[in-house]
Amino acid sequence: MIAAAMFAALFATGYAAHQLGDHLTGQTDWLAEHKADRGPVGWAALVGHLAGYHFTQVVMVAVAVAVLDLPLAPAGAAAGLAISVASHGLWDRRAPVRWLLERTGSPGLAATASHGMNGMYVADQALHVACLWAAALAATALS
């Protein structure tokens, strides 16, 4: 039962931190516009976003661990962070999201960008949340 509670706390914290880091504290307009660009500018923007985003994640997880007295082991924390950094960086290059949508029968969703809907953004967010689930699961399993 302790593992289930820790997983729930880490996932909830990761999700809340994701919302802040992806939409407020971890990304400027410039970073959002250029993080998928090719070449050094794109990689610099992506690294800047990942740094700000994961600073938010680390601070919020550290607070949750301290306040809730979670038994998060260093190996678990490192695994969760590694999964988050790698997956977030992959999806934010955008081409992998488009590739996945096109190969899973949703090329129309990949192209949708009207009527208040952006298919790439919706898919990006779904993939990020799934990876946060994997990060919380790995952090719990290794603690």
C-alpha positions in Angstrom: 0.0 0.0 0.0 2.9 2.4 0.7 4.1 2.0 -2.9 0.7 2.8 -4.3 0.4 5.9 -2.2 3.9 7.0 -3.3 3.1 6.4 -6.9 -0.1 8.4 -6.6 1.7 11.3 -4.9 4.5 11.3 -7.4 2.2 11.1 -10.4 -0.1 13.9 -9.1 2.9 16.1 -8.3 4.5 15.3 -11.7 1.2 16.2 -13.5 0.8 19.5 -11.6 4.5 20.3 -12.2 4.0 19.5 -15.9 1.2 21.9 -16.2 3.3 24.7 -14.6 6.5 23.8 -16.4 5.1 23.3 -19.9 2.7 26.3 -19.8 4.1 28.9 -17.4 7.5 28.5 -15.6 9.5 26.5 -18.0 8.9 28.0 -21.4 9.0 31.4 -23.0 7.4 32.2 -26.3 10.9 32.0 -27.9 11.6 28.6 -26.5 8.2 27.3 -27.6 8.6 28.7 -31.1 12.1 27.3 -31.7 12.5 24.1 -29.6 11.7 22.0 -32.7 13.9 23.9 -35.1 16.7 22.1 -36.8 20.3 23.1 -35.9 21.9 24.7 -32.9 19.1 27.2 -32.3 16.5 24.4 -32.0 18.6 22.4 -29.7 19.4 25.4 -27.5 15.7 26.3 -27.2 14.9 22.7 -26.4 17.6 22.5 -23.7 16.4 25.8 -22.2 12.8 24.5 -22.0 13.9 21.2 -20.5 16.0 23.0 -17.9 13.1 25.3 -16.9 10.5 22.5 -17.0 12.6 20.1 -15.0 13.6 22.7 -12.4 9.9 23.0 -11.7 9.5 19.2 -11.6 12.4 18.8 -9.2 11.3 21.6 -6.8 7.7 20.3 -6.6 8.7 16.7 -6.2 11.3 17.7 -3.5 8.5 19.6 -1.6 6.1 16.6 -1.9 8.8 14.2 -0.7 9.6 16.4 2.3 6.1 17.2 3.3 4.6 13.7 2.7 7.8 11.9 4.0 7.9 9.8 0.9 10.6 7.1 0.8 12.0 8.2 -2.6 15.4 6.6 -3.1 18.1 8.4 -5.1 17.9 5.6 -7.8 14.2 6.1 -8.1 14.5 9.8 -8.3 17.2 9.5 -11.0 15.2 7.0 -13.0 12.0 9.1 -12.9 14.0 12.3 -13.9 15.8 10.5 -16.7 12.5 9.1 -18.2 11.0 12.6 -18.0 13.9 14.4 -19.6 14.4 11.9 -22.4 10.7 11.6 -23.2 9.9 15.3 -22.9 12.8 16.1 -25.2 11.7 13.5 -27.7 8.1 14.7 -28.0 8.9 18.4 -28.0 10.9 18.0 -31.2 7.4 17.6 -32.7 8.5 15.3 -35.6 8.2 12.2 -33.5 4.6 13.2 -32.5 3.6 13.7 -36.1 5.3 10.4 -37.1 3.4 8.5 -34.4 0.1 10.1 -35.4 0.6 9.4 -39.0 1.5 5.7 -38.4 -1.4 5.0 -36.0 -4.1 6.1 -38.4 -4.4 9.8 -37.3 -2.8 11.9 -40.0 -5.8 14.1 -40.0 -5.4 14.8 -36.3 -1.7 15.7 -36.9 -2.8 18.3 -39.4 -5.7 19.7 -37.4 -5.1 23.3 -36.3 -8.4 25.1 -36.5 -11.7 25.5 -34.7 -9.9 25.8 -31.3 -8.2 22.4 -31.8 -4.5 21.7 -32.4 -4.1 17.9 -32.9 -0.3 18.0 -32.5 -0.7 19.8 -29.1 -3.3 17.4 -27.9 -1.2 14.4 -28.8 1.9 16.0 -27.3 0.2 16.5 -24.0 -1.2 12.9 -24.0 2.3 11.6 -24.6 3.8 13.7 -21.9 1.2 12.5 -19.3 1.8 8.9 -20.3 5.5 9.4 -19.8 4.9 11.1 -16.4 3.0 7.9 -15.4 6.0 5.8 -16.5 8.4 8.1 -14.6 6.3 7.9 -11.4 6.1 4.1 -11.8 9.9 3.8 -12.3 10.6 6.1 -9.3 8.3 4.1 -7.1 9.6 0.7 -8.3 13.3 1.7 -7.6 12.7 3.2 -4.2 
